[in-house]
Structures are given as structure tokens and as C-alpha cells.
Amino acid sequence: KCARLNRPLQTIETDVAGIIKASRESRKEKFNDEATEAEAADKE
């Protein structure tokens, strides 16, 4: 009974971890783009 309940919970946690990691990476990319734009503006 417990084993059956634990398995879906683990997959949910794994999915959530993946979503968090993906959103962090996309946020990091966005930040890098903004930093690059700022550097380009400084050079002009």
C-alpha cells in the first residue's frame, strides 16, 4: 500500500525538481541576455 503511494509522489517530486531547474536555467539565460545587451550599450 505505502509503496504504491510513494512511487507517484517520487515522480511528482522529480517533475517539480525538473521544472524548477528548467525555470532557473531560463531565468539565467534571460539574465545573461540582459547583461550582454548592457555591455553592447556601453560600447556604443
N, C-alpha and C positions, 0 to 999 in steps of 0.2 A: 504493500500500500504506500509506504513512505517513498520507496524507490521510484514508484511511478509518478509521485508528486514532485520529487526532486528533479527529475530529468527535464521536464518542460521549464521549470524555474531556472535551471542552469542555462538552457538555451536562451531564455529571455535575458538573463544577465549578460551572456555573451553578445547578444544582439545589441543591447544597450551600450556595452563597452565599445563595440564596433562603431555605433552611431556617434558616441562621444568622441572617439578617436578621429572619425571622419570629419566631424564638425570642427574639431580643434585644428586639423590639418588645413581645412578650407579657410578657417579664420587666419591661420598663419600665412597662407598664400596671399590672402587679401591684404594682410599687413605688409607683406613683402612688396606687393604691387604698389601700395601707397608709399612705402619708403623709396622705391625706385622712382616713382613719379616726383617725389620731393627732391631727390638728388638731381633728376633731369631738370627740374625747375631752377635749382640752384646754379646749374651750369649755364643756363641761358642768360 
